[in-house]
Amino acid sequence: MDVDIEYHWTQSQRGAPALQIGTNLYRIQKKNKNGTIRLTCTDERCNASVTMYEDKIKYMRGIHRHQERILPYHIGEMVHEFRQVATKDLRTPLPQIYDHLTKQFVCFSFYLNI
C-alpha cells in the first residue's frame, strides 16, 4: 500500500489489543510465520480486514457493513482528558474545563490542518 494510513493501538471492550482506524476497530485474528498480522473487524457481520507487516498497513480488504462504532481517536482522547481533569479538579465548573480543553483542541487541530 503506497498511502500511509493513520492508526492507533488501543484495547477492545474485553481488554484485548485492538487496532483503531478512523471509527473502526480491528482485533488480531492471526499472527503468521512470515511476520504479518491479520486483523478483522470486531463486528462479526463485517468482512473488513487489515494485514500489517512491521507496524505498517500492507492491505485493507472488505467493506464495513455497519454504522460508525466508536469515536475518532483524537476526540476520544479529548473526552478522556476531560474526564481526568473533571475528577481531579472538583472546584472548577465543568463548562470552564470544557472551554479550556476545546481551545487546546482547536489550536492543535489548526496546527495539524485537520
Helices and strands as residue ranges (DSSP letters): E 8-11, E 17-21, E 24-31, E 36-41, E 49-53, E 56-61, H 73-88, H 94-112
